[in-house]
Amino acid sequence: MEDGAFFHLDRTTGMKNHSLIVNQLSQVRARIEVAVLKFLKTLNSPSPAISDLSLRCAMRVILLFIYNNSRFRCGLLGDVSSIFLSYAFCTRSLMKANDAKAFIRVWKVMELCYQILIQEKQVTQRELFYKLISDSPDYFTSQDQVNRTVQDVIALLRCSRQSLGIMASTRGSVVGRLLLQKLDLHSDARYIIVVEKDAIFQRLAEDRLFDQIPCILITAKGYPDMATRFLLHRLSKSFPDLPILALVDWNPAGLAILCTYKFGSIGMGLEAYRYACNVKWLGLRGDDLQLIPEHAFIPMKPRDLQVAQSLMSSNMLQDKYQEELTSMVQGGQRVEIEALYVHGYDFLWKYIVRKIVQASYI
């Protein structure tokens, strides 16, 4: 098996076969058509209102409830690939200006997605934004508006982002003992290592960590994008026996990145758990701080404390993660992975190998 070739995430990532995709697209088109018929019927009523348009805020409440319930959380991180919150409904009246405008945004996005599906094309959310701001400037003024509306459409149609013809932008990279043949994945790796930073990823690729210990390295170059999360989820399903280990900075942001891979992003609404993986924390952790010189500790900034507070209030952290986070906050300092370079550039891969051999991950 060839090593060292980078596989950048692209538009074809995750497509199993053409017939399956065509079937999914036809189903979504049918759901859009049904939504149109229901809307036209609603317009004939004395007080037109859309009573089954799921709002992101309503789903957010339910998702927080699931996070706070450990029994639900364990179940959701199993083989469940999606969650349908059919009971999380609010009413948007067409007689109120603000609600009507929000509904029109949903309609505009559905209309554009329908056209995309008919043409069997795919677009990024950024491309979607430029098209909408060009065609409907009175309703769309920001990327955030488009993102929120896409979430509403996903909730309304009970479908995935990909099935709407919306793809994630390329950002992540993967290297190591992974062979891609057409759409099939093959590997003799024993571990999957998720790296927070691109610079660390490049260092480990240069040092050929995957030759020292059979592994696949993957990075999203910071907070994970949908494409990287999708690929990691695909790898976890293709190779279910491989432990997934995360290498992140010892700070609240590093832990937040790990949690996004592990639990999903609550801001993604219906898709929050879709690509959650059983990721374990390899480093940096409190036990590693003895390796760090005193001058490498960096005082926490207000933003660090905000992230820490958000993690603590979510109640989704297991006890050992909570202890690590508490230690960060109480000490008021953070440490970056690069601090290990004080022992030499080749120390990093040796550090990783030692921790894996000792099964030092949580």
N, C-alpha and C positions, 0 to 999 in steps of 0.2 A: 504494500500500500504506500502510495506517495505521501510524503509529509511536507508541510510548510506552505502549501498553496492556499491563498486567501480566497474565501468564498464570500463575496459581498452580497447582502440581502437585496433582492430585486423583485420585480413585479410578478415573477413566476413562483416565488417562494410559497410553498404550502399547497399548490394546486395538485391534487391527487391524479385526476384524469379529466379529460375534456368532457366526457358525457356527464360526470357528476356535477361539474360546474354549470353546464347548460341546464341541467335539471334544477339546480339551486336558483339560477337566474330566472327561469320560467316561473318558479314558485313565488319569488319576490315580485315579479311583474304582476302575477295574479293577485297578490295581496294589495298591491297599489291600486289595481283596478277595483277590487272590492271596497277599498277605502273611499275611492271616488264615488261609487254607487251609494254608499252609506251617507256620504256627505250631501249628495244631491237630494237624497230622501229627507235628510235633516233640514235642508233649506225650506222645505214645504211646511214645516211646523210653525205655529204661531210665535214661538220664542226659540229661534234656532240656537242650539248650543251643542258643543262636542263634548259628550260625557265620558268618552273612553280614550281620551288623549293623555297618556301617561306623562307626567312631568318629571324632569330630572330631580327636582327637589323632593318629590314624593319618594322616588326610588332611593335617594340618598338616605332618607330616614330609615327605610327598611334595611338597607345595606349596613348602616351603623348598628342596627339591632342584631343583625347576623354576626357582625364582628364581635359584639359584646357577649355572644352566647357561644361558649366553647364547644358545646355539643354540635351546634349547627356548623361551626367553623371547621371541625374535624371532618364532618361529612362532606362539606362543600369542597374540601381540598382533595377529595378522592377522585373518582372517575367522572364526576359531573362536569360536562363540558360547557354548560350554559345554565342560566337561571332565568326563569320567566316569572316576573313579578306581576302576575295577572290581577292581584288584589290592590296594587298601588296606583289607584286612579284618582284623578282630580277632574274638575269640570272647567272648561274654558268657554265662556259665553262669547258668541259672535257679536253681541250687542255692545260690548265694552271695547273701547279703542285699543287698549294695550293688549288684551287677550286676543282680539281679532288680528292684530298685527303679528303677534307671535304665531298664531295659527297659519297665517299667510306665508310666513317664513317656512314653516313645515311643508306647506303645499308646494312652494317654489322648489325646495330641496327634493321632494318626492318627484316633482315633474322632471327636474334635471336628471335625477337618478334613473328614472324610467327611460329617458332618452339614451342615457349611457348604456343601460342594459339592452335596449333594442339594438344598439350598434355593437354590442359585445366588446365594449372598451372598458378601461379602468382609468381613474383619475385620483390624484392625491387630494387631500382636503385643501391644500393651498391652491391647487388648480380650480377646485370647486369654488373657493372664495373669489378668485378673480373672475370667474364666469358669472357668479351671482351678483357681484358688485357691478359688473358691466350690464347685466340684463335687468337687475332689480335694485338700483341704487337707493330707492326709497325705503327698502326693507333690510338691507344688509350694509353695515358700515365697518365691521371689524371681523377678523378671523375668529375671535371668541364667539361671536354671534353664530357664525357658521358651525363651529364645533358643537355648541349647545343644541343647535337645531338638528344636527346629524344625530345626536343622542336621542332627541325626541322622536325622530323618524325610526330609529332602531327600536325604541320602546313601542311605538305605535304599530309597527309591522311585525314585531317579534322576530327580528332577523339579525344577522351579523353585519358589521361594517363591510366586510369583503363581499358579501352577497349583494350589497347595494352597488358594487362596482367601485367602491372607495378603497384605495390601497394605502398602506403606510409608506412614508418616504424612506429612501435608503439612508441608513446612518451607521448601522452596526457592522462588525467584522467578525469572522471566525477563522481559526487556523488550527492545524493539528491533525490528528489521526482520524480524518473524515474523508470519505470518498463519495462523491455525488455522481451517480450514473442515471442519466435522464432525471427521473423524479424519485429515485430510490436512494436511500442513505445506507452506507456501509461503514463500519468502524471496528477496530480492535482496541479501542480506548477502554480504560478502566474508570476514568473520571471525566466529568465535565466541570471546567472551572470558569466561573463568571467573574470577569475583571471589571472593576468600576471605571478605570481610567484608560484612555487610549495609549498614553505614554508608557504605563506599566505593561499593557498588552503588547506593545511593540518591543519592549525590553525582553519579555518572556518569549516572544516569537523569535527575536534575534538570538537568544540563548538556547533556543530549541528545547524548551521545557518538555515538550511532548515526546522527545527522545529520551529524556531522563526518567520520566514516568508517563506511561501511555495515557494521553488525555486530549481533550478538545478544549481549546480556549475560545471564549466568546466575550465580546464587549459591546456595549451600546454607547460607549464614550460619554458616560454620565448617566443621568436618569434614563431608564430604558424606554425606548420607543416601541410602538406596537409591532413593528417588523422583527425586532430583536427578541421581544417576548414571544412572538409567534414561533420563531425558529427554535428558541430554547424549549418551548412546549413541544414542538415537533420532535426535537432530539430526545426529550424525556419520554415521549410515547414510543419512539422507534427503539430506544435503548433503555427500557424501564429499570434495569439492574444497575445502571451507572449512577453513583452518587453525584449530586450537583452541589458544588462548593463555591462560595462567594468570597472574593478578595476585595475588601473595601477599606476606605480610610476609617480610622477610629474617631468618628465624630457622628453627630446626629444625622447628617446628610447621607453618610455612608450606610448607616443602618436603615434609613428611609429607602435608599436604593435597593438594598437587600429585601426589604419588606414588600416593595413593589413587585419584584420577581416572585416572592413567596406567597403573597396574599392578593396581589392585583392592585389596581389603582381605583380608589373609591370614586374619583372624578369621572371614571369611564361608565358610570351608570350600569346599564344592563350587561355590559361586557366586562365588568370589574374582575370577575373571577375566571373568565374564559381561558386565560393563558397562565393561570397560577401554577407554580411548580414547587416541589418539595426541596427548596434550596436550604443548605446548611451553611453556617457561618464559619469559614476557615480562619480568617484574620482580616485586618488586625483586631486583636481583642486585648482585654486587660492583662492577660497572662503574658502578652508579648512586650509590654511596656518596659520591662527590664532590659530589653535589647536597644531601647531608644535613649540617646544622650539627652541630657536635660535641656540643652539649647534648642532641640528640635520640637519641643512642646510649644504649641501655639495657643494663645488665649482665645477663648470662644467669643464670637461676635453675637450681637442681638439676634441675627438670623438663625444662628445655631440653636439658641435657646428657644426660638419660636418653633423650629422643627422638632426639637426635643419635647416641648409641651404638646405639640400635635400628636406625636407618637404615644406619649403617656396617656393622653385623653382618649385615644382610640381603643384602649384595653385589648388590643390584639396581640401584644407582645407576650411571649412565653417568659417564664420567670427568669431564666438566665439572660435573655435579651434585656429584660427590664433592669436587672442588676448592672449590666454593662452600661446602659444608658444613664442610670442613676449615678454611676461612678464618673461618667463623663461630666455630667452637670455639676455634681458636687466638687469635682476637681477644677472645673472651669477651664479645662484645657482640651485640646484636640491634637491628634497626630496623623500625619499623612504617610502613606505607604513608602514614599520616597525617603523617609527618614532612615529606613533600613540600609540605604546606600552608604551610610557611614562605615559599614563593615566591608564595603566593596560592591561593585556592580553585580558580581556573580553571586552575592550572598542571597539575593531575592529568591532565585530558583531553588537554592539549597534549603532556604527557610520553608518554602512551600512543600518540597519533597519530605522534609523532616516532619512537618505537621501532618501530612497525609499518612505517612508510614506509621506515625503514632496515633492515628485516628483522632487528632486533636481538632475537632470541629463540633459545633453544637447546632 
